[in-house]
Amino acid sequence: MTGWPTESGRFALGDLPLQSGAVLPGAVLGWKTHGTLSAARDNAVLYPTSYGAQHPDLEWLIGPEGVLDPGRWFVVQIDMFTNGLSSSPSNTPEWPGLVTAWDNVHAQRRLLRELWGIEHLHAVYGWSMGAQQAYHWAALFPQAVSRIVVNCGSARTAVHNQVFLRGLMAILEAAPEHLGEGRFSAQPAAALRAFGRIYAGWAMTQDWYRAGLHLAEGAPDLDTYLRTNWEERYARRAAADLYWQLRTWDAGDISRDPRYGGDLAKALGAIEARVLLLPGGTDLYFRVADNEAELPHLRHAELRPIPSIWGHRAGNPAANPEDAAFLKQQVRRWLE
């Protein structure tokens, strides 16, 4: 139970044409709302999900004293395709292949319009792949959103980031259970164990491990930490969902649209929203340098790196009060 109104459901999109030219049959988006939509429909904040996450995993920052206040905002969480709640390989036998951030935000816009008549968003707030979706919203619908918060994300997935992602893909592809094209005969337990351990080396920083913070999370030793925090995290998700969500992340690029023709500077320059760039100061794959390179092309933007040794997880600091306080201060300032 919460102290504010909530509602959840599933939105049927029918057979959804994709950016690739393929069709996602019987497409569905899962969603949950927090708070009350104003009569003028001017207080909606979209909060899309991130890699491997479903909306309950990300609710921790919603609350009267949290980052997103449901007493002020109508917070709409939408599960991205491939996360296991919305249409995903695990629940769609005829999976069509790559589903992009472009596909996600176009489907999200339909949901907002058809369920609540929302034509304009006060803000889109996103972390990681959610931040990529926030950037896509601003570039693809420049007049439909006033501000975005890009928390540990980028407008285009960097090459070094892709090296990380393609390493994870290769682990899943090497599993004996892999049938090709991201399909599996069974959950590849050994591959997912390796998957989680590699992720642990990228998500958290060298300084974080040197400080022994992996033990501060309640684990008596490194192997226990890796098992309970990373192996078990990804074992809960279908391997096919993880694989195709990696493909979505790898393809992230706001300029993959006919208006921009792959010209990233042109896509960034078309953004009318106020953009708050919140990179993790020590993030190993969404680098501060990526946002620094984007900044000169944006009309209205600020860059505020999160001063933290928590790497990528500085942007989702559920167990990190110091970074959570920084995030709350910056986001609340931006939304107001």
C-alpha positions, 0 to 999 in steps of 0.5 A: 500500500502507498499513501497516494493513488496508484493504478496499473494495467496493460495497453494493447497496441495491436500488430505494431509496425516497427522501425525495422519494417517488421511487425510486432504481433499483438503488442502490449505495454505494461504500465503503472501510475502514481498520483493524480492527473491534473484537470489540465493534464499538465503534470505528467512525468513519464518514467520508462524502465531500464535494462533488466528492470521491471517497473516495481524494481524502480518504484523506490524513488517515487514518494512524497520525500522521494525523487519524484513526488506523486503528490505533485506529479502524475508519474507514469511508469511504462515497461519497455518492450523486452523486459518481460512485462510488456511484449517480449521474446518470453511472451511473444512466440513470433518475436520479430527481432530488433525493437528499438527505443524509437519503437518504444517511445512511439508506442508510449505516446499512443498509450499516453494519448489513448488512455489519458488524453496526454498530448504534452509531458511536463517531463521524461525522467529516465536512468540508463536505458530509460535515459536513452528513451528520454532522449528519444522523446525529446528528439522525436517529439520536440514539442511534446515534452518540456524537459527531460532528465538524462540520468546516466544515459546518452543520445547514441550508444557509444562504441566503448559501450557497445563493446561491453554489450556485445561481450554480454551478447557473445556469452549468451550466444555461446551457451549450448542452449542458444538456438540462434537469433537470441532464442534458447531451448532452456534457460542457460544457467551457466551462461547467465552466471557468467553474464552476471559476473561480467556485469558486476565488473562494469556496473561498479567501479574499481574505487567502489570495490577497493573501498570494500563496499561490496561487503557493506551490502551484507555479503561476507565475501566476494563470491557471495556478493557476486552470486546474490547481487548479480548472478541471481539478479539476471537468473530471474529474467528470461535469457531471450529477453536479456539478449534482445534488450541488449540489442535495443541498447546497442542500437540506441541512437536518437538520429536513427530517424528520417528527419536526421539521417544519422546526423547526431548533431542535427538531432540534438539541435532539434531538441526543444526541451530543457535537458538535465544531463546527470552522468555518473562521475565514474560510470564506466559505460555511459561516460561523462565525456559522452554528455560533454560532447552532446552539450554544445549541440543542445539549446537548453541544457545543464551538465551535472555529474553525480560525484560518486564512486558508485559508477553506473549505479550512482544514478539508481542509488536505492542503497546509497543515501548520499547519491540519492540526496544529490539526485533528489535535489537536482531532479526536483530543481529541474522539474520545478 
